[in-house]
Amino acid sequence: MDRLHRPTVVPHPRLKEVVLRHLSTAWMQPIRAHTQWAFDQVHATIQSTPHRVILDSGCGTGQSTQRLAQAHPDHWVVGVDRSAHRLAKAGCDEPNAMFVRAELSDFWRLVVSAQWPVEAHHVLYPNPYPKAVHLKKRWHGHPVWPVLLAVGERLTMRTNSCVFAKEWRLALHWSKQADIDCAVLSPDTLKDHAWSAFEHKYAMRGQPLYEVTSRRQPIEPCPQITPSGDLR
């Protein structure tokens, strides 16, 4: 049986309510100044030397950004992380790679507003906010979810959390995205093909990863769901 279909893998009971509510409303939180400044620097480079863009969101120490840059030398590959400590460890010297310290929820809104030509968007998370109480901190439960979906033609998410992967796939389905596909990546496969330090660590522990991919579709206004489960 597909691990994502196991009866024990149960998504959050309020997931659909939360996703549809965010699809129906615009998130208006102000952009933080340090993210605006960082975006402006990278945006200037992309405007001066136009190429297609690959975005590596939550790039950590930059291993995934380096691999993507090597695989796509004719693209700009932009790695974004909120941690200056992690980014300081990035040793990538590929000429088409750029690193940005920024808040992703702000950075994505700036990318969409500036109409960056993002071909592929990678979100390579290990297991963020594993407790059910933190649903709204997971990207598919966050108000920025519709903006995240607007970034890039193709979206790839990887995680070591089966529940996170199943919730992400459901959120994509309710958001009417296209070509949704799921895969379980074995530790043996990942030992030699890990995209990030997190992926290599979990592979060495014998843990599989879950990959969910999709193709962007325009977000249509959705009815909201009330706490009782009724549609508005």
VEXDREN-2710 file (C-alpha; in Angstrom, 1 decimal):
% VEXDREN-2710
k/r/px/py/pz
1/MET/0.0/0.0/0.0
2/ASP/1.2/3.5/-0.8
3/ARG/2.5/5.0/2.5
4/LEU/0.4/8.1/1.9
5/HIS/-2.7/6.0/1.8
6/ARG/-2.1/4.2/5.1
7/PRO/-5.2/4.5/7.4
8/THR/-2.9/5.7/10.2
9/VAL/-1.8/8.8/8.2
10/VAL/-4.6/11.2/9.1
11/PRO/-4.5/14.8/8.0
12/HIS/-5.6/17.6/10.3
13/PRO/-9.4/17.6/10.7
14/ARG/-9.6/21.4/10.0
15/LEU/-7.3/21.3/7.0
16/LYS/-9.9/21.8/4.3
17/GLU/-11.6/24.6/6.2
18/VAL/-8.2/26.4/6.6
19/VAL/-7.1/26.0/3.0
20/LEU/-10.4/27.1/1.5
21/ARG/-10.5/30.2/3.8
22/HIS/-7.0/31.2/2.6
23/LEU/-7.9/30.7/-1.0
24/SER/-10.9/33.1/-0.5
25/THR/-9.0/36.0/1.1
26/ALA/-6.0/38.1/0.4
27/TRP/-3.2/38.2/3.0
28/MET/-2.3/41.9/3.7
29/GLN/0.5/41.7/6.2
30/PRO/3.1/44.4/5.5
31/ILE/6.4/43.3/3.8
32/ARG/9.3/43.4/6.3
33/ALA/12.0/45.9/5.5
34/HIS/14.9/43.5/5.4
35/THR/13.2/41.2/3.0
36/GLN/12.2/44.1/0.7
37/TRP/15.9/45.3/0.7
38/ALA/17.2/41.8/0.0
39/PHE/14.7/41.2/-2.8
40/ASP/15.6/44.5/-4.5
41/GLN/19.2/43.5/-4.7
42/VAL/18.5/40.2/-6.4
43/HIS/15.8/41.7/-8.6
44/ALA/18.2/44.2/-10.0
45/THR/20.5/41.4/-11.1
46/ILE/17.7/39.4/-12.7
47/GLN/16.5/42.5/-14.5
48/SER/20.0/43.4/-15.8
49/THR/20.8/39.8/-17.0
50/PRO/17.4/38.2/-17.8
51/HIS/17.2/34.4/-17.5
52/ARG/14.6/31.9/-16.3
53/VAL/14.6/31.5/-12.6
54/ILE/14.6/28.4/-10.3
55/LEU/13.7/29.2/-6.7
56/ASP/15.0/27.1/-3.8
57/SER/12.8/28.1/-0.8
58/GLY/14.2/27.3/2.6
59/CYS/17.6/26.4/1.2
60/GLY/19.5/26.1/4.5
61/THR/23.2/25.8/3.9
62/GLY/22.8/25.9/0.2
63/GLN/23.6/22.4/-0.9
64/SER/20.3/22.1/-2.8
65/THR/20.9/25.5/-4.5
66/GLN/24.3/24.4/-5.6
67/ARG/23.0/21.2/-7.2
68/LEU/20.2/23.0/-8.9
69/ALA/22.6/25.6/-10.2
70/GLN/24.9/22.9/-11.6
71/ALA/22.0/21.2/-13.3
72/HIS/20.6/24.4/-14.8
73/PRO/23.5/26.6/-15.8
74/ASP/21.3/28.7/-18.1
75/HIS/19.0/29.7/-15.2
76/TRP/19.3/32.0/-12.2
77/VAL/19.0/29.7/-9.1
78/VAL/18.0/31.7/-6.1
79/GLY/18.3/30.1/-2.6
80/VAL/16.3/31.8/0.1
81/ASP/16.5/31.2/3.9
82/ARG/15.6/33.2/7.0
83/SER/18.7/32.1/8.9
84/ALA/21.9/34.1/8.5
85/HIS/23.7/31.3/10.4
86/ARG/22.7/28.7/7.9
87/LEU/23.4/30.9/4.9
88/ALA/26.9/31.7/6.2
89/LYS/27.7/28.0/5.7
90/ALA/26.7/28.1/2.0
91/GLY/29.8/27.3/0.0
92/CYS/28.3/27.4/-3.5
93/ASP/30.4/29.3/-6.0
94/GLU/28.3/28.6/-9.1
95/PRO/28.1/31.8/-11.1
96/ASN/24.3/31.4/-11.7
97/ALA/23.5/30.9/-8.0
98/MET/22.4/33.7/-5.6
99/PHE/21.6/33.5/-1.9
100/VAL/19.1/35.7/-0.1
101/ARG/18.3/36.1/3.6
102/ALA/14.6/36.8/3.7
103/GLU/11.2/35.8/5.1
104/LEU/9.7/33.5/2.6
105/SER/6.1/34.6/3.1
106/ASP/7.2/38.2/2.1
107/PHE/9.7/37.1/-0.5
108/TRP/7.1/35.1/-2.4
109/ARG/4.7/38.0/-2.6
110/LEU/7.4/40.2/-4.0
111/VAL/8.3/37.6/-6.6
112/VAL/4.7/37.3/-7.7
113/SER/4.3/41.1/-7.8
114/ALA/7.5/41.5/-9.9
115/GLN/6.4/38.7/-12.2
116/TRP/9.6/36.8/-12.0
117/PRO/9.9/34.2/-14.7
118/VAL/10.1/31.3/-12.2
119/GLU/10.2/28.0/-14.1
120/ALA/10.5/25.7/-11.0
121/HIS/9.9/26.2/-7.3
122/HIS/11.5/23.8/-4.8
123/VAL/10.3/23.6/-1.1
124/LEU/12.6/21.1/0.5
125/TYR/11.4/20.8/4.1
126/PRO/12.4/18.1/6.5
127/ASN/9.5/18.1/9.1
128/PRO/8.4/21.6/10.0
129/TYR/5.9/22.2/12.8
130/PRO/5.1/18.5/13.4
131/LYS/2.5/19.1/16.1
132/ALA/-1.2/19.3/14.9
133/VAL/-1.6/22.6/16.9
134/HIS/0.8/24.2/14.5
135/LEU/-1.3/23.6/11.3
136/LYS/-1.4/27.3/10.5
137/LYS/2.4/27.5/10.5
138/ARG/2.7/24.8/7.9
139/TRP/2.8/26.4/4.4
140/HIS/-0.3/24.7/3.2
141/GLY/-2.1/26.0/6.3
142/HIS/-0.6/29.5/6.1
143/PRO/-2.4/32.6/4.7
144/VAL/0.4/32.8/2.1
145/TRP/-0.6/29.5/0.5
146/PRO/-2.3/31.0/-2.6
147/VAL/0.8/33.1/-3.2
148/LEU/3.1/30.1/-2.9
149/LEU/1.1/28.4/-5.6
150/ALA/1.5/31.3/-7.9
151/VAL/5.3/31.1/-7.7
152/GLY/6.7/29.1/-10.6
153/GLU/5.3/26.8/-13.3
154/ARG/6.2/23.6/-11.4
155/LEU/6.3/23.0/-7.7
156/THR/8.3/20.3/-5.9
157/MET/8.0/19.7/-2.2
158/ARG/10.0/17.1/-0.2
159/THR/9.6/16.1/3.4
160/ASN/10.3/13.2/5.7
161/SER/6.8/13.6/7.2
162/CYS/4.1/11.4/5.7
163/VAL/1.3/13.5/7.2
164/PHE/2.9/16.7/5.9
165/ALA/3.0/15.2/2.4
166/LYS/-0.5/14.0/2.5
167/GLU/-1.8/17.3/3.7
168/TRP/0.2/19.1/1.0
169/ARG/-1.3/16.9/-1.6
170/LEU/-4.8/17.5/-0.4
171/ALA/-4.2/21.2/-0.3
172/LEU/-3.0/21.1/-3.9
173/HIS/-6.2/19.2/-4.8
174/TRP/-8.5/21.6/-3.1
175/SER/-6.6/24.5/-4.8
176/LYS/-7.2/22.8/-8.2
177/GLN/-3.6/22.5/-9.2
178/ALA/-2.6/20.2/-12.1
179/ASP/-0.6/17.1/-12.5
180/ILE/-0.3/16.3/-8.8
181/ASP/2.0/13.4/-8.3
182/CYS/3.5/11.8/-5.2
183/ALA/6.5/9.5/-4.7
184/VAL/8.2/7.8/-1.9
185/LEU/12.0/8.1/-2.2
186/SER/13.9/5.3/-0.6
187/PRO/17.0/5.8/1.6
188/ASP/19.1/3.9/-0.8
189/THR/18.2/6.2/-3.6
190/LEU/18.8/9.3/-1.6
191/LYS/22.2/8.4/-0.2
192/ASP/23.7/9.3/-3.5
193/HIS/21.1/11.7/-4.8
194/ALA/20.2/13.8/-1.8
195/TRP/19.5/17.5/-2.6
196/SER/20.2/18.8/0.8
197/ALA/22.0/18.1/4.1
198/PHE/18.7/17.2/5.7
199/GLU/17.9/14.7/3.0
200/HIS/21.3/13.0/3.3
201/LYS/20.9/12.9/7.1
202/TYR/17.5/11.1/6.9
203/ALA/18.8/8.8/4.2
204/MET/21.6/7.7/6.5
205/ARG/19.1/7.0/9.2
206/GLY/17.1/4.7/6.9
207/GLN/14.1/7.1/6.6
208/PRO/12.3/7.6/3.3
209/LEU/11.3/11.0/1.9
210/TYR/8.1/12.0/0.3
211/GLU/8.0/14.1/-2.8
212/VAL/4.9/15.9/-4.0
213/THR/5.0/17.7/-7.4
214/SER/2.4/19.8/-9.2
215/ARG/1.9/22.2/-12.1
216/ARG/0.6/25.7/-11.5
217/GLN/-3.0/26.5/-12.3
218/PRO/-4.7/29.9/-11.7
219/ILE/-6.3/30.1/-8.3
220/GLU/-10.1/30.4/-8.5
221/PRO/-12.1/32.1/-5.8
222/CYS/-13.3/29.4/-3.4
223/PRO/-16.3/29.4/-1.0
224/GLN/-15.3/29.6/2.7
225/ILE/-16.1/26.8/5.1
226/THR/-17.5/27.7/8.5
227/PRO/-16.3/25.9/11.6
228/SER/-19.4/23.8/11.4
229/GLY/-18.3/22.5/8.0
230/ASP/-21.0/24.4/6.0
231/LEU/-20.1/26.2/2.8
232/ARG/-20.6/30.0/2.7
END
